[in-house]
Amino acid sequence: MALFLLTYGYHQTDERAARRDEHLAYLNKLKEDGALVAAGPYEDLTGGAILLNAASQEDAASLVDGDPYTRANVTKDRYLRQWRVTVGEL
């Protein structure tokens, strides 16, 4: 397994509030399954970051594609890349 970091911004849309409960339920399910390490919005609420555990870039992208925020086009400027911890531990 490898770590993948997703960063993103938000579109100005009412779908963000409408899909929030689904989005959080999805993230909690990923956490239960061991695929999510941490997730949350930036302090200024302009976007957020999600740290995922996945076997490959394709698997991580599939997890992102399953998020209700992605499906409803709530997020923009999504950037997903593999990330390695060199100092500290998770």
C-alpha positions, 0 to 999 in steps of 0.5 A: 500500500502507498499513500496518496494525497488529494488536494482540491478546491470547491466550486460555488454550488449549493451541491456542497451543502446538499451532498455534505452528509453523503460525502462524510459518510463516504469518507467514514466508510473509507476510514473503516475500510483502512483506505483513508488516513485523514481528511478535512477542509482548509481553515478558510474553507476554500478547499481541502485535502484527503490522504488515502491508502491505496495499492496504486494511483488507479485505485486511489483515483477510483476512491476519489471518483466514488466520492459524492463530492466528485460525482456532484462536481462540488470539487475543482482543481483536484490534484492526486499524487503519491506521497511518501513520509520521510520524517515523522510517522503516521 
